[in-house]
Amino acid sequence: MKDTFTVTKADIVKAVYERVGLSKAESASLVDDLFEIIRKSLENGEDVKLSGFGHFVLRNKKERIGRNPKTGVEIMITPRRVVTFRASPIMKNRMNGIRD
Amino acid sequence: MTKSELIAKISDDNSGLTRKESEVLVNTVLDSIVDTLAQGKGVELRGFGSFTIRDRHARTGRNPKLGTSVDVGAKVVPHFKPGKALRERVLLT
């Protein structure tokens, strides 16, 4: 691993390969599939709720005036839909060394 | 979509994969993200997004019901930033 502070898809594929008992290629393709299904659901306007992990929630943002912080030039930011993530209490506890 | 729907969809899409294997797959992926964050490291998934942890300082909170002060200790919270592909795909209103 090049950067010890960041884990990438390759590391996750490795964990799947070691635990699920599939080939590396199959594991990689399934991990891609998993994230694509989540993206597709969000793209179709449906929130993704993964119990014990967290919820990916869509939010609609209204049009607003933004500013380029460097130049100070104001621009209109178009209305848009964005993804937010709400971590589950289980996940939040694990971040702070609490196991249930 | 719920976790069980995600598990079902993956095994439906991949004929060689049983429901049980799909469940192990999904749990392994989610657990490895949580484990990584719990170790103080970040997870970057190209085209999807990145999970990082953020420090929260200790603060004095308030019990909204009683109005009494409570000390809230310093903690870390998980944070997700959607990747470019995900942002662009959900953008349309």
N, CA and C atoms of all chains as a GROMACS GRO file, in nm:
protein
  579
    1MET      N    1   0.084  -0.120   0.000
    1MET     CA    2   0.000   0.000   0.000
    1MET      C    3   0.087   0.125   0.000
    2LYS      N    4   0.063   0.212  -0.095
    2LYS     CA    5   0.145   0.332  -0.108
    2LYS      C    6   0.122   0.429   0.008
    3ASP      N    7  -0.002   0.458   0.032
    3ASP     CA    8  -0.037   0.554   0.136
    3ASP      C    9  -0.099   0.479   0.252
    4THR      N   10  -0.032   0.479   0.366
    4THR     CA   11  -0.082   0.401   0.479
    4THR      C   12  -0.208   0.463   0.542
    5PHE      N   13  -0.241   0.585   0.502
    5PHE     CA   14  -0.356   0.649   0.564
    5PHE      C   15  -0.482   0.638   0.479
    6THR      N   16  -0.466   0.584   0.361
    6THR     CA   17  -0.583   0.568   0.276
    6THR      C   18  -0.593   0.426   0.224
    7VAL      N   19  -0.715   0.372   0.232
    7VAL     CA   20  -0.743   0.240   0.181
    7VAL      C   21  -0.824   0.257   0.054
    8THR      N   22  -0.795   0.178  -0.047
    8THR     CA   23  -0.866   0.193  -0.174
    8THR      C   24  -0.948   0.068  -0.204
    9LYS      N   25  -1.010   0.070  -0.321
    9LYS     CA   26  -1.093  -0.042  -0.361
    9LYS      C   27  -1.014  -0.173  -0.364
   10ALA      N   28  -0.885  -0.164  -0.405
   10ALA     CA   29  -0.802  -0.284  -0.413
   10ALA      C   30  -0.792  -0.354  -0.278
   11ASP      N   31  -0.785  -0.276  -0.170
   11ASP     CA   32  -0.777  -0.335  -0.036
   11ASP      C   33  -0.908  -0.402   0.003
   12ILE      N   34  -1.018  -0.340  -0.038
   12ILE     CA   35  -1.150  -0.397  -0.009
   12ILE      C   36  -1.170  -0.526  -0.088
   13VAL      N   37  -1.126  -0.524  -0.214
   13VAL     CA   38  -1.136  -0.644  -0.298
   13VAL      C   39  -1.056  -0.758  -0.234
   14LYS      N   40  -0.943  -0.726  -0.178
   14LYS     CA   41  -0.857  -0.826  -0.113
   14LYS      C   42  -0.930  -0.889   0.007
   15ALA      N   43  -0.996  -0.803   0.085
   15ALA     CA   44  -1.072  -0.853   0.201
   15ALA      C   45  -1.183  -0.948   0.156
   16VAL      N   46  -1.249  -0.913   0.044
   16VAL     CA   47  -1.357  -0.996  -0.010
   16VAL      C   48  -1.300  -1.129  -0.061
   17TYR      N   49  -1.190  -1.119  -0.133
   17TYR     CA   50  -1.122  -1.237  -0.189
   17TYR      C   51  -1.083  -1.335  -0.078
   18GLU      N   52  -1.035  -1.282   0.033
   18GLU     CA   53  -0.993  -1.367   0.144
   18GLU      C   54  -1.110  -1.426   0.221
   19ARG      N   55  -1.221  -1.353   0.228
   19ARG     CA   56  -1.333  -1.401   0.310
   19ARG      C   57  -1.441  -1.476   0.236
   20VAL      N   58  -1.468  -1.436   0.111
   20VAL     CA   59  -1.581  -1.497   0.041
   20VAL      C   60  -1.541  -1.622  -0.036
   21GLY      N   61  -1.413  -1.637  -0.065
   21GLY     CA   62  -1.368  -1.758  -0.134
   21GLY      C   63  -1.397  -1.758  -0.283
   22LEU      N   64  -1.387  -1.640  -0.345
   22LEU     CA   65  -1.403  -1.629  -0.490
   22LEU      C   66  -1.269  -1.589  -0.550
   23SER      N   67  -1.258  -1.594  -0.682
   23SER     CA   68  -1.132  -1.552  -0.745
   23SER      C   69  -1.116  -1.401  -0.730
   24LYS      N   70  -0.994  -1.355  -0.752
   24LYS     CA   71  -0.968  -1.211  -0.740
   24LYS      C   72  -1.050  -1.133  -0.841
   25ALA      N   73  -1.059  -1.186  -0.964
   25ALA     CA   74  -1.134  -1.117  -1.069
   25ALA      C   75  -1.283  -1.109  -1.034
   26GLU      N   76  -1.336  -1.222  -0.985
   26GLU     CA   77  -1.478  -1.223  -0.946
   26GLU      C   78  -1.503  -1.126  -0.830
   27SER      N   79  -1.412  -1.126  -0.732
   27SER     CA   80  -1.426  -1.037  -0.618
   27SER      C   81  -1.427  -0.891  -0.663
   28ALA      N   82  -1.336  -0.857  -0.753
   28ALA     CA   83  -1.327  -0.719  -0.803
   28ALA      C   84  -1.455  -0.680  -0.875
   29SER      N   85  -1.507  -0.772  -0.957
   29SER     CA   86  -1.626  -0.741  -1.034
   29SER      C   87  -1.749  -0.727  -0.943
   30LEU      N   88  -1.755  -0.808  -0.836
   30LEU     CA   89  -1.866  -0.798  -0.742
   30LEU      C   90  -1.862  -0.669  -0.660
   31VAL      N   91  -1.743  -0.627  -0.623
   31VAL     CA   92  -1.730  -0.502  -0.547
   31VAL      C   93  -1.772  -0.384  -0.636
   32ASP      N   94  -1.733  -0.388  -0.763
   32ASP     CA   95  -1.777  -0.285  -0.859
   32ASP      C   96  -1.929  -0.286  -0.870
   33ASP      N   97  -1.984  -0.406  -0.879
   33ASP     CA   98  -2.128  -0.424  -0.893
   33ASP      C   99  -2.202  -0.363  -0.773
   34LEU      N  100  -2.149  -0.390  -0.654
   34LEU     CA  101  -2.210  -0.340  -0.531
   34LEU      C  102  -2.221  -0.188  -0.532
   35PHE      N  103  -2.109  -0.121  -0.562
   35PHE     CA  104  -2.113   0.025  -0.561
   35PHE      C  105  -2.195   0.081  -0.677
   36GLU      N  106  -2.198   0.009  -0.788
   36GLU     CA  107  -2.280   0.054  -0.902
   36GLU      C  108  -2.430   0.046  -0.868
   37ILE      N  109  -2.469  -0.058  -0.796
   37ILE     CA  110  -2.611  -0.071  -0.756
   37ILE      C  111  -2.651   0.045  -0.663
   38ILE      N  112  -2.561   0.080  -0.573
   38ILE     CA  113  -2.589   0.193  -0.482
   38ILE      C  114  -2.600   0.324  -0.564
   39ARG      N  115  -2.504   0.344  -0.656
   39ARG     CA  116  -2.509   0.466  -0.740
   39ARG      C  117  -2.638   0.471  -0.820
   40LYS      N  118  -2.674   0.358  -0.879
   40LYS     CA  119  -2.794   0.354  -0.963
   40LYS      C  120  -2.920   0.387  -0.883
   41SER      N  121  -2.927   0.331  -0.761
   41SER     CA  122  -3.043   0.359  -0.677
   41SER      C  123  -3.053   0.508  -0.647
   42LEU      N  124  -2.940   0.570  -0.614
   42LEU     CA  125  -2.939   0.713  -0.584
   42LEU      C  126  -2.972   0.794  -0.707
   43GLU      N  127  -2.918   0.752  -0.821
   43GLU     CA  128  -2.944   0.819  -0.948
   43GLU      C  129  -3.094   0.817  -0.980
   44ASN      N  130  -3.160   0.706  -0.941
   44ASN     CA  131  -3.303   0.692  -0.965
   44ASN      C  132  -3.387   0.760  -0.857
   45GLY      N  133  -3.320   0.829  -0.765
   45GLY     CA  134  -3.393   0.906  -0.666
   45GLY      C  135  -3.430   0.828  -0.541
   46GLU      N  136  -3.371   0.711  -0.524
   46GLU     CA  137  -3.405   0.630  -0.406
   46GLU      C  138  -3.289   0.627  -0.306
   47ASP      N  139  -3.317   0.664  -0.182
   47ASP     CA  140  -3.216   0.660  -0.076
   47ASP      C  141  -3.169   0.516  -0.054
   48VAL      N  142  -3.048   0.501  -0.004
   48VAL     CA  143  -2.994   0.367   0.026
   48VAL      C  144  -2.968   0.359   0.175
   49LYS      N  145  -3.038   0.265   0.240
   49LYS     CA  146  -3.029   0.253   0.385
   49LYS      C  147  -2.964   0.122   0.424
   50LEU      N  148  -2.839   0.130   0.468
   50LEU     CA  149  -2.765   0.009   0.503
   50LEU      C  150  -2.756  -0.001   0.654
   51SER      N  151  -2.839  -0.087   0.713
   51SER     CA  152  -2.847  -0.094   0.858
   51SER      C  153  -2.714  -0.135   0.918
   52GLY      N  154  -2.677  -0.070   1.026
   52GLY     CA  155  -2.549  -0.096   1.092
   52GLY      C  156  -2.435  -0.019   1.030
   53PHE      N  157  -2.460   0.044   0.915
   53PHE     CA  158  -2.355   0.120   0.845
   53PHE      C  159  -2.396   0.267   0.839
   54GLY      N  160  -2.496   0.295   0.758
   54GLY     CA  161  -2.545   0.432   0.749
   54GLY      C  162  -2.640   0.446   0.633
   55HIS      N  163  -2.696   0.566   0.620
   55HIS     CA  164  -2.791   0.593   0.513
   55HIS      C  165  -2.733   0.693   0.414
   56PHE      N  166  -2.743   0.662   0.285
   56PHE     CA  167  -2.710   0.760   0.181
   56PHE      C  168  -2.842   0.827   0.144
   57VAL      N  169  -2.850   0.956   0.173
   57VAL     CA  170  -2.976   1.028   0.159
   57VAL      C  171  -2.963   1.138   0.055
   58LEU      N  172  -3.062   1.146  -0.035
   58LEU     CA  173  -3.063   1.251  -0.137
   58LEU      C  174  -3.126   1.376  -0.082
   59ARG      N  175  -3.070   1.490  -0.117
   59ARG     CA  176  -3.128   1.618  -0.076
   59ARG      C  177  -3.136   1.710  -0.196
   60ASN      N  178  -3.247   1.781  -0.204
   60ASN     CA  179  -3.263   1.876  -0.313
   60ASN      C  180  -3.222   2.015  -0.267
   61LYS      N  181  -3.130   2.075  -0.342
   61LYS     CA  182  -3.080   2.209  -0.307
   61LYS      C  183  -3.144   2.311  -0.399
   62LYS      N  184  -3.185   2.423  -0.340
   62LYS     CA  185  -3.243   2.530  -0.420
   62LYS      C  186  -3.133   2.609  -0.491
   63GLU      N  187  -3.174   2.686  -0.588
   63GLU     CA  188  -3.082   2.775  -0.658
   63GLU      C  189  -3.029   2.880  -0.558
   64ARG      N  190  -2.900   2.911  -0.566
   64ARG     CA  191  -2.848   3.013  -0.476
   64ARG      C  192  -2.730   3.085  -0.542
   65ILE      N  193  -2.696   3.200  -0.485
   65ILE     CA  194  -2.583   3.275  -0.539
   65ILE      C  195  -2.456   3.229  -0.470
   66GLY      N  196  -2.358   3.188  -0.549
   66GLY     CA  197  -2.229   3.149  -0.494
   66GLY      C  198  -2.124   3.251  -0.536
   67ARG      N  199  -2.007   3.239  -0.478
   67ARG     CA  200  -1.901   3.333  -0.512
   67ARG      C  201  -1.771   3.256  -0.530
   68ASN      N  202  -1.698   3.290  -0.633
   68ASN     CA  203  -1.565   3.234  -0.649
   68ASN      C  204  -1.477   3.296  -0.540
   69PRO      N  205  -1.429   3.214  -0.445
   69PRO     CA  206  -1.356   3.271  -0.332
   69PRO      C  207  -1.227   3.342  -0.372
   70LYS      N  208  -1.174   3.306  -0.485
   70LYS     CA  209  -1.048   3.367  -0.530
   70LYS      C  210  -1.071   3.503  -0.596
   71THR      N  211  -1.169   3.507  -0.685
   71THR     CA  212  -1.189   3.628  -0.763
   71THR      C  213  -1.302   3.716  -0.709
   72GLY      N  214  -1.387   3.658  -0.622
   72GLY     CA  215  -1.499   3.734  -0.569
   72GLY      C  216  -1.614   3.749  -0.666
   73VAL      N  217  -1.604   3.684  -0.781
   73VAL     CA  218  -1.710   3.694  -0.882
   73VAL      C  219  -1.831   3.610  -0.841
   74GLU      N  220  -1.948   3.672  -0.845
   74GLU     CA  221  -2.069   3.599  -0.807
   74GLU      C  222  -2.125   3.520  -0.924
   75ILE      N  223  -2.169   3.398  -0.897
   75ILE     CA  224  -2.235   3.318  -1.000
   75ILE      C  225  -2.358   3.251  -0.942
   76MET      N  226  -2.454   3.223  -1.027
   76MET     CA  227  -2.576   3.156  -0.983
   76MET      C  228  -2.549   3.006  -0.982
   77ILE      N  229  -2.570   2.942  -0.869
   77ILE     CA  230  -2.556   2.796  -0.860
   77ILE      C  231  -2.694   2.736  -0.887
   78THR      N  232  -2.700   2.652  -0.988
   78THR     CA  233  -2.828   2.596  -1.031
   78THR      C  234  -2.886   2.502  -0.924
   79PRO      N  235  -3.018   2.484  -0.921
   79PRO     CA  236  -3.076   2.389  -0.826
   79PRO      C  237  -3.020   2.249  -0.855
   80ARG      N  238  -2.993   2.173  -0.753
   80ARG     CA  239  -2.932   2.042  -0.775
   80ARG      C  240  -2.969   1.942  -0.668
   81ARG      N  241  -2.943   1.818  -0.700
   81ARG     CA  242  -2.966   1.710  -0.604
   81ARG      C  243  -2.830   1.659  -0.559
   82VAL      N  244  -2.815   1.646  -0.429
   82VAL     CA  245  -2.686   1.600  -0.376
   82VAL      C  246  -2.705   1.480  -0.284
   83VAL      N  247  -2.597   1.403  -0.265
   83VAL     CA  248  -2.600   1.286  -0.177
   83VAL      C  249  -2.537   1.323  -0.044
   84THR      N  250  -2.603   1.290   0.066
   84THR     CA  251  -2.541   1.308   0.197
   84THR      C  252  -2.536   1.171   0.264
   85PHE      N  253  -2.446   1.156   0.358
   85PHE     CA  254  -2.432   1.030   0.428
   85PHE      C  255  -2.457   1.051   0.577
   86ARG      N  256  -2.546   0.970   0.633
   86ARG     CA  257  -2.571   0.975   0.777
   86ARG      C  258  -2.524   0.844   0.836
   87ALA      N  259  -2.415   0.850   0.912
   87ALA     CA  260  -2.359   0.728   0.971
   87ALA      C  261  -2.453   0.673   1.077
   88SER      N  262  -2.460   0.541   1.087
   88SER     CA  263  -2.544   0.478   1.189
   88SER      C  264  -2.479   0.495   1.326
   89PRO      N  265  -2.559   0.487   1.434
   89PRO     CA  266  -2.501   0.496   1.569
   89PRO      C  267  -2.394   0.388   1.592
   90ILE      N  268  -2.412   0.269   1.532
   90ILE     CA  269  -2.314   0.161   1.546
   90ILE      C  270  -2.180   0.206   1.489
   91MET      N  271  -2.184   0.265   1.371
   91MET     CA  272  -2.062   0.312   1.306
   91MET      C  273  -1.998   0.424   1.389
   92LYS      N  274  -2.079   0.518   1.436
   92LYS     CA  275  -2.026   0.629   1.515
   92LYS      C  276  -1.958   0.578   1.642
   93ASN      N  277  -2.020   0.478   1.706
   93ASN     CA  278  -1.961   0.421   1.828
   93ASN      C  279  -1.828   0.353   1.798
   94ARG      N  280  -1.824   0.280   1.687
   94ARG     CA  281  -1.701   0.209   1.651
   94ARG      C  282  -1.585   0.306   1.627
   95MET      N  283  -1.616   0.424   1.574
   95MET     CA  284  -1.511   0.525   1.550
   95MET      C  285  -1.447   0.569   1.681
   96ASN      N  286  -1.525   0.556   1.789
   96ASN     CA  287  -1.478   0.602   1.919
   96ASN      C  288  -1.446   0.487   2.014
   97GLY      N  289  -1.417   0.372   1.953
   97GLY     CA  290  -1.371   0.258   2.032
   97GLY      C  291  -1.477   0.187   2.112
   98ILE      N  292  -1.606   0.213   2.079
   98ILE     CA  293  -1.714   0.147   2.151
   98ILE      C  294  -1.768   0.033   2.064
   99ARG      N  295  -1.765  -0.087   2.116
   99ARG     CA  296  -1.821  -0.202   2.043
   99ARG      C  297  -1.948  -0.246   2.112
  100ASP      N  298  -2.044  -0.290   2.033
  100ASP     CA  299  -2.167  -0.334   2.100
  100ASP      C  300  -2.182  -0.484   2.096
  101MET      N  301  -3.366   0.183  -0.100
  101MET     CA  302  -3.313   0.046  -0.103
  101MET      C  303  -3.251   0.014   0.033
  102THR      N  304  -3.278  -0.105   0.081
  102THR     CA  305  -3.223  -0.148   0.210
  102THR      C  306  -3.106  -0.244   0.186
  103LYS      N  307  -3.040  -0.281   0.295
  103LYS     CA  308  -2.927  -0.373   0.283
  103LYS      C  309  -2.972  -0.508   0.228
  104SER      N  310  -3.086  -0.558   0.275
  104SER     CA  311  -3.131  -0.690   0.225
  104SER      C  312  -3.169  -0.682   0.077
  105GLU      N  313  -3.221  -0.567   0.032
  105GLU     CA  314  -3.251  -0.551  -0.112
  105GLU      C  315  -3.123  -0.546  -0.194
  106LEU      N  316  -3.021  -0.483  -0.138
  106LEU     CA  317  -2.890  -0.477  -0.206
  106LEU      C  318  -2.831  -0.618  -0.219
  107ILE      N  319  -2.838  -0.695  -0.110
  107ILE     CA  320  -2.787  -0.833  -0.110
  107ILE      C  321  -2.861  -0.916  -0.215
  108ALA      N  322  -2.993  -0.902  -0.220
  108ALA     CA  323  -3.074  -0.976  -0.316
  108ALA      C  324  -3.040  -0.938  -0.460
  109LYS      N  325  -3.021  -0.808  -0.483
  109LYS     CA  326  -2.991  -0.758  -0.618
  109LYS      C  327  -2.857  -0.813  -0.668
  110ILE      N  328  -2.757  -0.816  -0.580
  110ILE     CA  329  -2.626  -0.866  -0.621
  110ILE      C  330  -2.633  -1.015  -0.656
  111SER      N  331  -2.704  -1.092  -0.575
  111SER     CA  332  -2.710  -1.236  -0.608
  111SER      C  333  -2.799  -1.261  -0.730
  112ASP      N  334  -2.899  -1.175  -0.753
  112ASP     CA  335  -2.981  -1.188  -0.875
  112ASP      C  336  -2.900  -1.155  -1.001
  113ASP      N  337  -2.813  -1.055  -0.989
  113ASP     CA  338  -2.733  -1.012  -1.104
  113ASP      C  339  -2.620  -1.110  -1.136
  114ASN      N  340  -2.575  -1.183  -1.035
  114ASN     CA  341  -2.461  -1.274  -1.053
  114ASN      C  342  -2.506  -1.416  -1.026
  115SER      N  343  -2.538  -1.489  -1.134
  115SER     CA  344  -2.599  -1.621  -1.121
  115SER      C  345  -2.517  -1.719  -1.038
  116GLY      N  346  -2.384  -1.702  -1.036
  116GLY     CA  347  -2.302  -1.795  -0.961
  116GLY      C  348  -2.299  -1.771  -0.811
  117LEU      N  349  -2.364  -1.663  -0.769
  117LEU     CA  350  -2.352  -1.622  -0.629
  117LEU      C  351  -2.481  -1.650  -0.551
  118THR      N  352  -2.469  -1.724  -0.442
  118THR     CA  353  -2.588  -1.751  -0.359
  118THR      C  354  -2.621  -1.628  -0.276
  119ARG      N  355  -2.743  -1.626  -0.221
  119ARG     CA  356  -2.787  -1.516  -0.136
  119ARG      C  357  -2.694  -1.501  -0.015
  120LYS      N  358  -2.655  -1.617   0.040
  120LYS     CA  359  -2.567  -1.619   0.158
  120LYS      C  360  -2.430  -1.558   0.125
  121GLU      N  361  -2.375  -1.598   0.009
  121GLU     CA  362  -2.244  -1.544  -0.033
  121GLU      C  363  -2.254  -1.394  -0.056
  122SER      N  364  -2.367  -1.352  -0.114
  122SER     CA  365  -2.389  -1.210  -0.138
  122SER      C  366  -2.393  -1.133  -0.006
  123GLU      N  367  -2.454  -1.196   0.095
  123GLU     CA  368  -2.463  -1.134   0.226
  123GLU      C  369  -2.324  -1.118   0.288
  124VAL      N  370  -2.242  -1.223   0.275
  124VAL     CA  371  -2.105  -1.218   0.327
  124VAL      C  372  -2.026  -1.109   0.254
  125LEU      N  373  -2.048  -1.101   0.122
  125LEU     CA  374  -1.981  -0.999   0.041
  125LEU      C  375  -2.013  -0.859   0.090
  126VAL      N  376  -2.143  -0.830   0.101
  126VAL     CA  377  -2.185  -0.695   0.142
  126VAL      C  378  -2.133  -0.663   0.283
  127ASN      N  379  -2.146  -0.758   0.374
  127ASN     CA  380  -2.098  -0.733   0.511
  127ASN      C  381  -1.947  -0.715   0.515
  128THR      N  382  -1.874  -0.791   0.435
  128THR     CA  383  -1.728  -0.777   0.431
  128THR      C  384  -1.688  -0.638   0.383
  129VAL      N  385  -1.753  -0.592   0.277
  129VAL     CA  386  -1.721  -0.460   0.223
  129VAL      C  387  -1.752  -0.350   0.326
  130LEU      N  388  -1.872  -0.356   0.384
  130LEU     CA  389  -1.910  -0.252   0.480
  130LEU      C  390  -1.824  -0.258   0.606
  131ASP      N  391  -1.797  -0.380   0.654
  131ASP     CA  392  -1.713  -0.395   0.774
  131ASP      C  393  -1.572  -0.344   0.749
  132SER      N  394  -1.519  -0.369   0.629
  132SER     CA  395  -1.381  -0.325   0.606
  132SER      C  396  -1.373  -0.172   0.599
  133ILE      N  397  -1.480  -0.108   0.554
  133ILE     CA  398  -1.482   0.039   0.556
  133ILE      C  399  -1.484   0.089   0.700
  134VAL      N  400  -1.572   0.030   0.782
  134VAL     CA  401  -1.583   0.072   0.923
  134VAL      C  402  -1.453   0.043   0.998
  135ASP      N  403  -1.396  -0.076   0.976
  135ASP     CA  404  -1.271  -0.112   1.044
  135ASP      C  405  -1.158  -0.015   1.010
  136THR      N  406  -1.151   0.021   0.881
  136THR     CA  407  -1.046   0.113   0.836
  136THR      C  408  -1.060   0.249   0.904
  137LEU      N  409  -1.184   0.300   0.908
  137LEU     CA  410  -1.209   0.430   0.972
  137LEU      C  411  -1.179   0.422   1.122
  138ALA      N  412  -1.214   0.309   1.184
  138ALA     CA  413  -1.191   0.292   1.327
  138ALA      C  414  -1.042   0.291   1.359
  139GLN      N  415  -0.960   0.256   1.259
  139GLN     CA  416  -0.814   0.259   1.276
  139GLN      C  417  -0.757   0.398   1.248
  140GLY      N  418  -0.844   0.491   1.218
  140GLY     CA  419  -0.799   0.628   1.192
  140GLY      C  420  -0.757   0.652   1.049
  141LYS      N  421  -0.789   0.559   0.960
  141LYS     CA  422  -0.752   0.575   0.819
  141LYS      C  423  -0.875   0.607   0.734
  142GLY      N  424  -0.851   0.657   0.614
  142GLY     CA  425  -0.960   0.690   0.524
  142GLY      C  426  -0.977   0.585   0.416
  143VAL      N  427  -1.092   0.586   0.350
  143VAL     CA  428  -1.120   0.493   0.241
  143VAL      C  429  -1.156   0.574   0.117
  144GLU      N  430  -1.086   0.551   0.007
  144GLU     CA  431  -1.116   0.623  -0.116
  144GLU      C  432  -1.163   0.528  -0.223
  145LEU      N  433  -1.285   0.548  -0.272
  145LEU     CA  434  -1.342   0.462  -0.376
  145LEU      C  435  -1.368   0.548  -0.499
  146ARG      N  436  -1.284   0.532  -0.598
  146ARG     CA  437  -1.293   0.612  -0.720
  146ARG      C  438  -1.431   0.604  -0.785
  147GLY      N  439  -1.486   0.719  -0.814
  147GLY     CA  440  -1.616   0.723  -0.882
  147GLY      C  441  -1.733   0.706  -0.788
  148PHE      N  442  -1.704   0.675  -0.662
  148PHE     CA  443  -1.811   0.660  -0.564
  148PHE      C  444  -1.800   0.769  -0.458
  149GLY      N  445  -1.686   0.770  -0.390
  149GLY     CA  446  -1.666   0.874  -0.289
  149GLY      C  447  -1.560   0.832  -0.190
  150SER      N  448  -1.535   0.919  -0.092
  150SER     CA  449  -1.436   0.882   0.008
  150SER      C  450  -1.494   0.899   0.148
  151PHE      N  451  -1.454   0.805   0.233
  151PHE     CA  452  -1.493   0.809   0.373
  151PHE      C  453  -1.372   0.852   0.454
  152THR      N  454  -1.391   0.952   0.539
  152THR     CA  455  -1.282   0.997   0.624
  152THR      C  456  -1.338   1.018   0.765
  153ILE      N  457  -1.248   1.043   0.859
  153ILE     CA  458  -1.295   1.075   0.993
  153ILE      C  459  -1.259   1.220   1.024
  154ARG      N  460  -1.342   1.282   1.103
  154ARG     CA  461  -1.318   1.421   1.141
  154ARG      C  462  -1.321   1.433   1.294
  155ASP      N  463  -1.232   1.515   1.345
  155ASP     CA  464  -1.226   1.536   1.490
  155ASP      C  465  -1.329   1.636   1.536
  156ARG      N  466  -1.392   1.605   1.647
  156ARG     CA  467  -1.483   1.701   1.709
  156ARG      C  468  -1.426   1.734   1.847
  157HIS      N  469  -1.409   1.862   1.875
  157HIS     CA  470  -1.358   1.904   2.006
  157HIS      C  471  -1.460   1.878   2.116
  158ALA      N  472  -1.410   1.871   2.238
  158ALA     CA  473  -1.500   1.862   2.354
  158ALA      C  474  -1.578   1.993   2.361
  159ARG      N  475  -1.701   1.986   2.403
  159ARG     CA  476  -1.781   2.109   2.411
  159ARG      C  477  -1.882   2.096   2.524
  160THR      N  478  -1.939   2.208   2.562
  160THR     CA  479  -2.044   2.204   2.662
  160THR      C  480  -2.178   2.207   2.589
  161GLY      N  481  -2.250   2.098   2.602
  161GLY     CA  482  -2.380   2.090   2.537
  161GLY      C  483  -2.489   2.122   2.637
  162ARG      N  484  -2.611   2.117   2.590
  162ARG     CA  485  -2.723   2.148   2.677
  162ARG      C  486  -2.831   2.042   2.660
  163ASN      N  487  -2.886   2.000   2.768
  163ASN     CA  488  -3.001   1.912   2.761
  163ASN      C  489  -3.120   1.997   2.720
  164PRO      N  490  -3.172   1.978   2.600
  164PRO     CA  491  -3.276   2.068   2.551
  164PRO      C  492  -3.404   2.064   2.634
  165LYS      N  493  -3.427   1.954   2.703
  165LYS     CA  494  -3.548   1.940   2.783
  165LYS      C  495  -3.535   2.012   2.917
  166LEU      N  496  -3.419   1.991   2.981
  166LEU     CA  497  -3.400   2.045   3.116
  166LEU      C  498  -3.327   2.179   3.118
  167GLY      N  499  -3.254   2.209   3.010
  167GLY     CA  500  -3.178   2.333   3.007
  167GLY      C  501  -3.048   2.326   3.084
  168THR      N  502  -3.015   2.206   3.136
  168THR     CA  503  -2.891   2.191   3.212
  168THR      C  504  -2.771   2.171   3.119
  169SER      N  505  -2.653   2.210   3.167
  169SER     CA  506  -2.530   2.192   3.087
  169SER      C  507  -2.478   2.050   3.101
  170VAL      N  508  -2.428   1.998   2.990
  170VAL     CA  509  -2.362   1.867   2.994
  170VAL      C  510  -2.232   1.876   2.917
  171ASP      N  511  -2.127   1.814   2.971
  171ASP     CA  512  -2.000   1.813   2.901
  171ASP      C  513  -2.000   1.702   2.797
  172VAL      N  514  -1.974   1.740   2.672
  172VAL     CA  515  -1.966   1.643   2.564
  172VAL      C  516  -1.817   1.628   2.532
  173GLY      N  517  -1.764   1.508   2.548
  173GLY     CA  518  -1.621   1.485   2.526
  173GLY      C  519  -1.580   1.493   2.381
  174ALA      N  520  -1.450   1.506   2.357
  174ALA     CA  521  -1.398   1.507   2.221
  174ALA      C  522  -1.425   1.371   2.157
  175LYS      N  523  -1.455   1.370   2.028
  175LYS     CA  524  -1.481   1.243   1.959
  175LYS      C  525  -1.447   1.256   1.812
  176VAL      N  526  -1.446   1.144   1.745
  176VAL     CA  527  -1.430   1.148   1.601
  176VAL      C  528  -1.560   1.105   1.535
  177VAL      N  529  -1.592   1.168   1.423
  177VAL     CA  530  -1.713   1.133   1.350
  177VAL      C  531  -1.678   1.095   1.206
  178PRO      N  532  -1.750   0.996   1.151
  178PRO     CA  533  -1.725   0.959   1.012
  178PRO      C  534  -1.782   1.064   0.917
  179HIS      N  535  -1.717   1.079   0.803
  179HIS     CA  536  -1.766   1.174   0.702
  179HIS      C  537  -1.754   1.111   0.564
  180PHE      N  538  -1.855   1.136   0.479
  180PHE     CA  539  -1.852   1.084   0.342
  180PHE      C  540  -1.858   1.200   0.244
  181LYS      N  541  -1.766   1.198   0.148
  181LYS     CA  542  -1.771   1.299   0.042
  181LYS      C  543  -1.796   1.227  -0.090
  182PRO      N  544  -1.908   1.253  -0.155
  182PRO     CA  545  -1.938   1.184  -0.281
  182PRO      C  546  -1.832   1.214  -0.387
  183GLY      N  547  -1.798   1.113  -0.466
  183GLY     CA  548  -1.701   1.130  -0.574
  183GLY      C  549  -1.765   1.197  -0.695
  184LYS      N  550  -1.681   1.232  -0.791
  184LYS     CA  551  -1.727   1.308  -0.907
  184LYS      C  552  -1.838   1.235  -0.985
  185ALA      N  553  -1.815   1.107  -1.013
  185ALA     CA  554  -1.914   1.032  -1.092
  185ALA      C  555  -2.048   1.026  -1.020
  186LEU      N  556  -2.045   1.001  -0.890
  186LEU     CA  557  -2.170   0.995  -0.813
  186LEU      C  558  -2.239   1.131  -0.812
  187ARG      N  559  -2.161   1.238  -0.787
  187ARG     CA  560  -2.220   1.373  -0.785
  187ARG      C  561  -2.289   1.406  -0.916
  188GLU      N  562  -2.218   1.374  -1.024
  188GLU     CA  563  -2.273   1.408  -1.156
  188GLU      C  564  -2.397   1.326  -1.190
  189ARG      N  565  -2.398   1.202  -1.146
  189ARG     CA  566  -2.512   1.116  -1.180
  189ARG      C  567  -2.639   1.149  -1.101
  190VAL      N  568  -2.626   1.201  -0.981
  190VAL     CA  569  -2.747   1.234  -0.905
  190VAL      C  570  -2.793   1.377  -0.928
  191LEU      N  571  -2.705   1.457  -0.989
  191LEU     CA  572  -2.725   1.600  -1.005
  191LEU      C  573  -2.860   1.643  -1.063
  192LEU      N  574  -2.900   1.579  -1.172
  192LEU     CA  575  -3.019   1.623  -1.245
  192LEU      C  576  -3.142   1.630  -1.156
  193THR      N  577  -3.218   1.736  -1.172
  193THR     CA  578  -3.335   1.753  -1.086
  193THR      C  579  -3.466   1.733  -1.162
   0.00000   0.00000   0.00000
